[in-house]
Structures are given as C-alpha cells and as structure tokens.
Amino acid sequence: MDKIRIRGNRPLSGKIAIGGAKNAALPLMMASLLTDATLTLANIPYLADITTSANLLIQHGVSVKWRGFRAKAGPEGRSVELTADTISSTEAPYDLVRKMRASVLVLGPLLARCREARVSLPGGCAIGTRPVDLHIKGLERLGAEIDLAGGYIQARAPHGLKGAEIVFPQVSVGATENLLMAASLAEGETVLVNAAREPEVVDLANCLVAMGAQIEGIGSDRVKITGVERLHGANHSIIPDRIETGTYLMAAAITGGDVELLNTLYEPIAAVARILEGAGVEVTTTETGIRVRRENGRLLGVDVMTEPFPGFPTDLQAQMMALMATAEGAAMITETIFENRFMHVPELCRMGANINVHGASAMVRGVGQLTGAPVMATDLRASVSLVLAGLAAKGETIINRVYHLDRGYERLEDKLSACGAEIERLGDGSE
C-alpha cells in the first residue's frame, strides 16, 4: 500500500492549477442516466472516485468515452462523453457502491427514467452515518414505492414519478441532487424547500437546464422543478474545485508561503478566505485565479464552525485544524455537519499538536513547531490535513493509507513539489 513521505518546514512558492470539482463531477456523471443522448462534461478531474463512477455507469449500460486524458494538459483540456441510449441494468451492486457514497445518486435518475432501481446502501469515508433516509423519503413523496432489504434500496414507480412539495428537515446536498434529477422527469411540479445551495448543486441544476429541464430558484433554498417528458444531451464544463482550492490556500498559509492558484474562483471560498484573513493570511484575486501568502509572523488562532454553504465547508475542517495547530493562541473548531469527523485528531497529536475534543467541538492550542512522525490517514480530508501538517513540521513525516487522497486530489505530490515541497510517494517495499 502506498505511503507519502514529506520532509517539512519549507515555504511553498509558485503556481498550482486547480482541477474540476469532484463533488460536482459525480452527480453530473449520474445525470447522464436521464437521457438517451450524449452528455459531454469538460474540465473533468482524474480521480479514483471519477473512475469508480464511470465503472458504475458502464455497469448500467452507459457508453463512456474519455477525451484528452493522454495529454499533459490539465483537466481543462479533458472531457468525458456519456451516452445512456440503452440502460441494460437498473441495479447498482454492492461491490461498486461500497467504494463511494455518491453512487446512491443513480437512484433518482434510474427511477425517473426506468421506473425502477435496486441500489446498494452506500459506503465512502467513515465520517458518520450520513443516512439516505432523506433521499428515500423525498422519492416516496414523488410516488415511489421503496423497500429496504438485504442491504439494498429497492424502488419502483410503475406509473412514473409525480411532482410534490418536499421539505427537507435539514440541508442535504446528496438528497437535493437526487431529487433534482428525479423531479426533472417527474409529471407536474416539484418544490424543494430547504434545498442545499452548494455551488456543486447549482452546477448540477445548470447542467440539467442545458439538457432541457425546467428549474427555477437555482442557488436558493427553494427550488421549483417542472417535469418534462424527456431530456436531451448537452455540453457542460465542471466548476473549479473549491475544496481543492481551500486546501492549497491552507497549504501556502501553514508553510508561510506565497502561491497563486490558477483556474479557480474566489466567491465559492469567500467564507474560507475571510477566516484565513482573520488568522493573518493575505488572500487576493488575480487575473488568473487567487493569490495566498503569509510571510510575516505566526498565524493567529480563530474560531471556526462548519455550516452548509455559504458557511465554512465541513470538507475543509480537518485542513483548518492542521493550520490552527500551528497558530498563536487557541482556536475552537466546531463540526455541525458530520458527527464523526475528528478522527484526524489523534494523528495530528502524534505530530505534536495540542488538541482536545469535547463532543462536536475541538479546542486547538497552537504550538510553535509540529514534528514529523509516522501517521495514518482515516478518510479523504483527514489524509490531506496530515499532508499539510507534514509540510509545516520539522523532520520527516510518513503518511500511511494514502489511497484516500487519490479519491479527491489529482497529482497532489506533483503540484506541491513544483512549489518547493519535499514530498514523494513510496510504493510497497519502498524505503
């Protein structure tokens, strides 16, 4: 199993290109099931989760054609063509779905188009229960008959889906996406109340509109979908990855570096930028992206609470904790989205961090210098928080179980190395 070795305490300097958003690409790929025409997605990242999604779609009978992946150009030069002219299977098996939680997003499209679906209960990162009950209850409101048996969601809508008002008791990105797709082909009008407003949800809605869907209120918490009989193909470019953007903002900050992030946008990470500025980090926009630098003095501790968009994203909480571990003073980090997302704390503490967890909050007291150590990644974002800590630490850090990283970060070692980091991947048996 691969490991990553980092010799830290070196400021980053240079440019890093940001790829297409993984969390936008996955539902967009599933949207191909809604039409028999070709959906072309540009700016697609090359990640393990993208490959898993493609294999799942192929299993359903979708034709998948990759373009530009052999070129050295970044994701902006790549695309994938997805054609679901014939759906040969409406079952999403456990062996594929267990690898990635987003696989449950085939449920809505399959049910809307084929009137039936059998989807394994999902897997993914071990960061909490994240139940799919909001997906199921929403689809039942649209007229689906759903049973849970043998670890599978078995759904039928023999007379098709019918529009309805669906009020989410709490914000759910995945349920909003699943129901957006299902309602696009449902008969009549569907209203989603307390819908997720994340940029990735907006990107999906915009793509569905390009495919012929009728959607109002995009980007708000009240979205109205008027179902149509069929959707057609479209060409759509995936938005930049705000989580990758935020991660590299913090990588520059934790090393006292000066980095320009290319092909990305400021607005989706505005809440993150404001908090970083409060900690003493300079974040400015450029003609080609965002510049981040911290060259004078230590960071200052700032409190953070994760929230649905436009608040601070849960997917940057672990990275922020690594950053605050090196700050002057104390920071309270509160996790409101997932109940089991502090598994990186013991590993950061192995590197000298001073962190105490109290329920859903962690008190981080900054230390003058982190120290390299062997650590283990527990999930996608936790793994990259250990990379950030390793970049700032004195000495050598070995990160085990880095396959999590490949699910969400493309060419991470190459991008950091190009900015002066001493980082390398070690295969099995490497020293």
C-alpha positions as CSV (number, residue, x, y, z in Angstrom):
1,M,0.0,0.0,0.0
2,D,1.4,3.4,-1.0
3,K,2.8,5.9,1.5
4,I,3.8,9.5,1.3
5,R,7.0,10.9,2.7
6,I,7.4,14.6,3.5
7,R,10.4,16.5,4.8
8,G,8.8,19.6,6.0
9,N,9.4,23.2,7.2
10,R,9.8,24.6,3.7
11,P,7.7,27.6,2.5
12,L,5.7,26.9,-0.7
13,S,6.2,29.3,-3.6
14,G,4.8,29.1,-7.2
15,K,1.6,28.3,-9.0
16,I,-0.9,25.5,-8.6
17,A,-3.6,24.7,-11.2
18,I,-7.0,23.8,-9.6
19,G,-9.0,21.0,-11.3
20,G,-12.7,20.4,-11.8
21,A,-14.8,19.9,-8.7
22,K,-15.0,16.2,-7.7
23,N,-18.2,16.9,-5.8
24,A,-19.8,18.4,-8.9
25,A,-18.5,15.9,-11.3
26,L,-20.0,12.9,-9.6
27,P,-23.7,13.9,-9.7
28,L,-23.1,15.4,-13.2
29,M,-22.0,12.0,-14.4
30,M,-25.1,10.3,-12.9
31,A,-27.3,12.8,-14.7
32,S,-26.3,11.1,-18.0
33,L,-28.8,8.3,-17.0
34,L,-31.6,10.8,-17.5
35,T,-31.3,10.9,-21.3
36,D,-30.6,8.7,-24.3
37,A,-28.5,11.4,-25.9
38,T,-24.8,12.2,-25.1
39,L,-23.8,14.4,-22.2
40,T,-20.3,15.8,-22.5
41,L,-18.5,17.0,-19.4
42,A,-15.4,19.2,-19.7
43,N,-12.9,20.1,-17.0
44,I,-13.3,16.6,-15.5
45,P,-10.7,15.7,-12.9
46,Y,-8.7,12.4,-13.0
47,L,-9.5,10.8,-9.6
48,A,-10.3,7.4,-8.2
49,D,-13.9,8.5,-7.5
50,I,-14.4,9.5,-11.1
51,T,-13.2,6.1,-12.3
52,T,-15.5,4.4,-9.8
53,S,-18.4,6.4,-11.1
54,A,-17.5,5.6,-14.7
55,N,-17.4,1.8,-13.9
56,L,-20.8,2.1,-12.2
57,L,-22.3,3.8,-15.2
58,I,-20.7,1.3,-17.6
59,Q,-22.4,-1.4,-15.5
60,H,-25.7,0.3,-16.1
61,G,-25.0,0.2,-19.9
62,V,-23.7,3.7,-20.3
63,S,-21.0,4.3,-23.0
64,V,-18.1,6.2,-21.5
65,K,-15.5,7.9,-23.8
66,W,-12.6,9.8,-22.3
67,R,-11.0,12.7,-24.3
68,G,-7.6,14.3,-23.7
69,F,-6.5,12.1,-20.8
70,R,-3.2,11.2,-22.5
71,A,-2.3,14.8,-23.0
72,K,-0.2,16.6,-20.4
73,A,-2.7,19.4,-20.2
74,G,-4.7,19.8,-17.0
75,P,-8.3,18.9,-16.6
76,E,-9.5,22.0,-18.5
77,G,-8.2,20.1,-21.6
78,R,-10.1,16.9,-20.8
79,S,-13.7,15.7,-21.2
80,V,-15.8,12.6,-20.9
81,E,-18.7,11.7,-23.2
82,L,-21.5,9.7,-21.5
83,T,-24.3,8.1,-23.6
84,A,-27.0,6.1,-21.9
85,D,-29.0,5.3,-25.1
86,T,-29.8,1.9,-23.6
87,I,-29.9,1.2,-19.8
88,S,-29.1,-2.5,-19.6
89,S,-29.3,-2.8,-15.8
90,T,-31.1,-0.9,-13.1
91,E,-29.1,-2.4,-10.3
92,A,-26.2,-0.7,-8.6
93,P,-24.3,-3.6,-6.9
94,Y,-22.6,-3.5,-3.6
95,D,-19.1,-4.2,-4.9
96,L,-19.2,-0.8,-6.7
97,V,-21.4,1.3,-4.4
98,R,-19.4,0.4,-1.3
99,K,-16.4,2.3,-2.7
100,M,-18.1,5.6,-2.9
101,R,-21.1,7.1,-1.2
102,A,-22.1,9.3,-4.2
103,S,-23.1,6.1,-6.0
104,V,-26.5,6.4,-4.4
105,L,-27.1,9.3,-6.8
106,V,-28.0,6.8,-9.5
107,L,-31.2,6.1,-7.6
108,G,-33.2,9.2,-8.7
109,P,-32.2,9.1,-12.4
110,L,-32.9,5.4,-12.8
111,L,-36.2,5.6,-11.0
112,A,-37.3,8.6,-13.1
113,R,-36.3,7.1,-16.4
114,C,-36.8,3.4,-15.9
115,R,-39.4,3.4,-13.2
116,E,-37.4,1.0,-11.1
117,A,-34.0,0.8,-9.4
118,R,-32.2,-1.5,-7.0
119,V,-29.3,0.3,-5.4
120,S,-26.9,-1.0,-2.6
121,L,-26.8,1.1,0.5
122,P,-23.6,3.2,0.0
123,G,-20.1,3.3,1.5
124,G,-17.5,6.0,1.3
125,C,-15.5,7.7,4.0
126,A,-16.1,6.6,7.6
127,I,-17.1,10.0,8.9
128,G,-20.5,9.3,10.3
129,T,-23.8,7.6,9.5
130,R,-24.9,10.0,6.8
131,P,-28.2,8.1,6.3
132,V,-30.0,8.1,3.0
133,D,-33.4,8.5,4.6
134,L,-33.9,12.0,3.2
135,H,-33.3,10.6,-0.4
136,I,-35.8,7.8,0.3
137,K,-38.5,10.0,1.9
138,G,-38.2,12.5,-0.9
139,L,-38.6,9.9,-3.6
140,E,-41.6,8.4,-1.7
141,R,-43.2,11.9,-1.8
142,L,-42.8,11.7,-5.6
143,G,-44.8,8.5,-5.6
144,A,-42.1,5.8,-5.4
145,E,-42.6,2.6,-3.6
146,I,-39.4,1.8,-1.7
147,D,-38.3,-1.2,0.4
148,L,-35.0,-1.8,2.2
149,A,-34.0,-5.5,2.0
150,G,-30.7,-7.3,2.1
151,G,-28.6,-4.1,2.2
152,Y,-30.4,-2.7,-0.9
153,I,-32.8,0.1,-1.7
154,Q,-35.5,-1.4,-3.9
155,A,-37.5,1.3,-5.6
156,R,-40.4,1.2,-8.0
157,A,-42.6,3.8,-9.7
158,P,-44.8,1.7,-12.1
159,H,-46.9,4.8,-13.1
160,G,-44.0,7.2,-13.1
161,L,-43.0,9.9,-10.6
162,K,-45.4,12.7,-9.7
163,G,-44.4,16.2,-8.6
164,A,-44.8,17.2,-5.0
165,E,-43.6,19.6,-2.3
166,I,-40.7,18.2,-0.4
167,V,-39.5,19.9,2.8
168,F,-36.0,18.8,4.0
169,P,-35.8,18.7,7.8
170,Q,-32.1,19.5,7.4
171,V,-29.9,20.6,4.5
172,S,-28.7,17.6,2.5
173,V,-26.6,18.1,-0.6
174,G,-27.0,14.5,-1.8
175,A,-30.7,14.4,-1.3
176,T,-31.2,17.7,-3.1
177,E,-29.2,16.4,-6.0
178,N,-31.0,13.1,-6.2
179,L,-34.4,14.8,-6.1
180,L,-33.4,17.5,-8.6
181,M,-32.6,14.8,-11.1
182,A,-35.7,12.7,-10.4
183,A,-38.1,15.6,-10.5
184,S,-36.7,16.7,-13.9
185,L,-38.6,13.8,-15.4
186,A,-41.5,13.6,-13.0
187,E,-45.0,14.6,-14.0
188,G,-46.0,18.1,-12.8
189,E,-44.3,20.5,-10.4
190,T,-41.9,19.7,-7.6
191,V,-40.8,22.2,-5.0
192,L,-37.8,21.5,-2.9
193,V,-37.9,23.5,0.4
194,N,-34.7,24.0,2.5
195,A,-32.7,22.7,-0.5
196,A,-28.9,22.7,-0.4
197,R,-27.3,25.8,-2.0
198,E,-23.8,24.5,-2.5
199,P,-22.0,25.5,-5.8
200,E,-22.0,21.8,-6.8
201,V,-25.8,21.7,-6.6
202,V,-26.0,24.9,-8.6
203,D,-23.7,23.3,-11.2
204,L,-25.9,20.2,-11.5
205,A,-29.0,22.4,-11.9
206,N,-27.4,24.5,-14.6
207,C,-26.4,21.3,-16.5
208,L,-29.9,19.9,-16.2
209,V,-31.3,23.2,-17.6
210,A,-28.9,22.8,-20.5
211,M,-30.3,19.3,-21.0
212,G,-33.9,20.8,-21.2
213,A,-35.0,20.7,-17.6
214,Q,-37.2,23.5,-16.3
215,I,-35.8,24.7,-12.9
216,E,-36.5,27.9,-11.1
217,G,-34.8,29.3,-8.0
218,I,-31.3,27.8,-8.7
219,G,-28.9,28.8,-5.9
220,S,-31.7,29.5,-3.4
221,D,-33.2,27.2,-0.7
222,R,-36.5,26.9,-2.5
223,V,-36.2,25.3,-6.0
224,K,-39.1,24.6,-8.3
225,I,-38.8,21.9,-11.0
226,T,-41.4,21.5,-13.7
227,G,-41.0,18.0,-15.1
228,V,-40.6,17.4,-18.8
229,E,-41.1,14.2,-20.9
230,R,-37.5,13.9,-21.9
231,L,-34.1,15.5,-21.6
232,H,-31.6,15.9,-24.4
233,G,-27.8,15.9,-24.5
234,A,-25.6,18.9,-23.6
235,N,-22.1,20.1,-23.3
236,H,-21.1,21.3,-19.8
237,S,-17.9,22.5,-18.1
238,I,-17.5,21.5,-14.5
239,I,-16.8,24.3,-12.0
240,P,-13.4,24.5,-10.3
241,D,-13.0,22.5,-7.1
242,R,-13.5,24.9,-4.1
243,I,-12.3,22.2,-1.6
244,E,-9.0,21.7,-3.5
245,T,-8.7,25.5,-3.7
246,G,-9.2,25.9,0.1
247,T,-6.8,23.0,0.8
248,Y,-4.0,24.7,-1.2
249,L,-4.8,28.1,0.4
250,M,-4.1,26.5,3.7
251,A,-1.0,24.7,2.4
252,A,0.5,28.0,1.5
253,A,-0.6,29.5,4.8
254,I,0.8,26.7,7.0
255,T,4.2,26.9,5.4
256,G,4.5,30.7,5.3
257,G,4.4,30.6,1.6
258,D,3.3,32.7,-1.5
259,V,1.2,30.7,-4.0
260,E,-1.1,31.6,-6.9
261,L,-3.9,29.2,-7.5
262,L,-4.9,29.1,-11.2
263,N,-8.3,28.4,-12.9
264,T,-10.3,28.8,-9.7
265,L,-12.9,31.3,-8.3
266,Y,-12.9,33.4,-5.2
267,E,-16.7,33.6,-4.4
268,P,-17.2,29.9,-3.6
269,I,-14.5,30.0,-0.9
270,A,-15.2,33.6,0.3
271,A,-16.2,32.3,3.8
272,V,-12.9,30.4,4.0
273,A,-10.9,33.4,2.8
274,R,-12.5,35.7,5.4
275,I,-11.5,33.3,8.2
276,L,-8.0,32.9,6.8
277,E,-7.6,36.7,6.7
278,G,-8.6,36.9,10.3
279,A,-5.8,34.5,11.1
280,G,-3.3,36.7,9.3
281,V,-3.2,35.2,5.8
282,E,-3.4,37.5,2.8
283,V,-5.9,36.2,0.1
284,T,-6.3,38.3,-3.1
285,T,-7.8,37.7,-6.5
286,T,-5.7,37.8,-9.6
287,E,-6.4,37.8,-13.4
288,T,-5.9,34.1,-13.4
289,G,-7.1,33.0,-10.0
290,I,-6.3,33.6,-6.3
291,R,-3.0,34.5,-4.6
292,V,-2.4,33.5,-1.0
293,R,0.6,34.4,1.1
294,R,1.8,34.6,4.7
295,E,5.3,35.9,5.1
296,N,5.3,37.7,8.4
297,G,4.9,36.2,11.9
298,R,2.8,33.4,13.2
299,L,-0.8,32.7,12.4
300,L,-3.4,33.8,14.9
301,G,-6.0,31.3,16.3
302,V,-9.5,31.9,15.0
303,D,-12.7,30.0,15.8
304,V,-14.5,28.0,13.0
305,M,-17.9,26.4,12.8
306,T,-18.8,24.2,9.8
307,E,-22.1,25.1,8.1
308,P,-23.9,24.4,4.9
309,F,-23.0,26.8,2.1
310,P,-22.3,29.7,2.1
311,G,-20.7,28.9,5.5
312,F,-17.4,27.2,6.2
313,P,-17.4,23.8,4.5
314,T,-17.1,20.6,6.5
315,D,-14.7,19.3,3.8
316,L,-12.1,21.9,4.9
317,Q,-12.5,21.4,8.7
318,A,-9.6,18.9,9.0
319,Q,-7.3,21.1,7.0
320,M,-8.2,24.1,9.1
321,M,-7.4,22.1,12.3
322,A,-3.9,21.4,11.0
323,L,-3.5,25.1,10.2
324,M,-4.7,26.2,13.7
325,A,-2.4,23.6,15.3
326,T,0.5,26.0,14.3
327,A,-1.2,29.2,15.2
328,E,-0.6,31.5,18.1
329,G,-3.3,31.2,20.8
330,A,-6.3,29.0,20.8
331,A,-9.0,28.1,18.2
332,M,-12.3,26.4,18.8
333,I,-13.4,24.3,15.8
334,T,-17.0,23.0,15.8
335,E,-18.3,20.4,13.5
336,T,-22.1,20.6,12.8
337,I,-22.4,18.5,9.7
338,F,-20.9,15.1,10.5
339,E,-20.8,13.6,14.0
340,N,-17.6,11.5,13.5
341,R,-15.2,13.9,11.7
342,F,-12.4,14.3,14.2
343,M,-10.6,11.0,13.5
344,H,-7.6,13.0,12.3
345,V,-7.1,14.5,15.8
346,P,-5.0,11.6,17.3
347,E,-2.8,11.6,14.3
348,L,-2.2,15.4,14.4
349,C,-1.4,15.0,18.1
350,R,1.3,12.4,17.2
351,M,2.9,15.3,15.4
352,G,2.9,17.5,18.5
353,A,-0.5,19.2,18.0
354,N,-2.3,20.2,21.2
355,I,-6.0,19.4,20.6
356,N,-8.8,18.4,23.0
357,V,-12.1,17.2,21.7
358,H,-15.3,18.0,23.6
359,G,-18.3,16.5,21.8
360,A,-18.8,18.3,18.5
361,S,-16.0,20.8,19.2
362,A,-12.2,20.7,19.3
363,M,-10.1,23.1,21.3
364,V,-6.8,23.7,19.4
365,R,-4.0,25.4,21.2
366,G,-1.2,26.3,18.8
367,V,2.3,25.0,19.2
368,G,5.5,26.7,18.0
369,Q,6.5,23.7,15.8
370,L,5.0,20.5,14.7
371,T,7.3,17.4,14.5
372,G,7.4,14.8,11.8
373,A,6.0,11.3,12.7
374,P,4.5,8.2,11.1
375,V,0.7,8.8,10.8
376,M,-2.3,7.1,9.3
377,A,-5.0,8.6,7.1
378,T,-8.5,7.7,8.1
379,D,-10.5,9.4,5.3
380,L,-10.1,11.7,2.3
381,R,-10.0,15.1,4.0
382,A,-8.2,13.8,7.2
383,S,-5.5,12.4,4.9
384,V,-4.8,15.8,3.3
385,S,-4.8,17.5,6.7
386,L,-1.8,15.3,7.6
387,V,-0.1,16.3,4.4
388,L,-0.5,20.0,5.5
389,A,0.9,19.2,8.9
390,G,3.8,17.4,7.4
391,L,4.6,20.3,5.2
392,A,4.9,22.5,8.3
393,A,6.6,20.0,10.5
394,K,10.3,19.7,11.4
395,G,11.7,16.4,10.2
396,E,10.2,13.6,8.3
397,T,6.5,12.6,8.2
398,I,5.3,9.3,6.7
399,I,1.6,9.1,5.9
400,N,0.1,5.6,5.5
401,R,-3.1,4.6,3.7
402,V,-2.9,7.5,1.2
403,Y,-5.3,5.8,-1.2
404,H,-7.9,8.1,0.3
405,L,-6.0,11.1,-1.2
406,D,-6.4,9.7,-4.7
407,R,-10.2,9.9,-4.4
408,G,-10.1,13.7,-4.2
409,Y,-6.8,15.2,-5.1
410,E,-5.2,14.9,-8.5
411,R,-1.4,14.8,-8.7
412,L,-1.0,16.3,-5.2
413,E,2.6,15.4,-4.8
414,D,3.5,16.9,-8.2
415,K,1.6,20.1,-7.5
416,L,3.3,20.6,-4.1
417,S,6.8,19.6,-5.4
418,A,6.6,22.2,-8.1
419,C,6.2,24.8,-5.3
420,G,9.2,23.6,-3.4
421,A,7.8,20.9,-1.1
422,E,10.0,17.9,-0.5
423,I,7.3,15.2,-0.9
424,E,7.3,11.8,-2.6
425,R,5.1,8.8,-2.9
426,L,6.5,5.4,-1.8
427,G,5.2,2.2,-3.2
428,D,5.1,-1.1,-1.4
429,G,8.5,-2.0,-0.2
430,S,10.0,1.5,-0.7
431,E,12.2,2.9,1.9
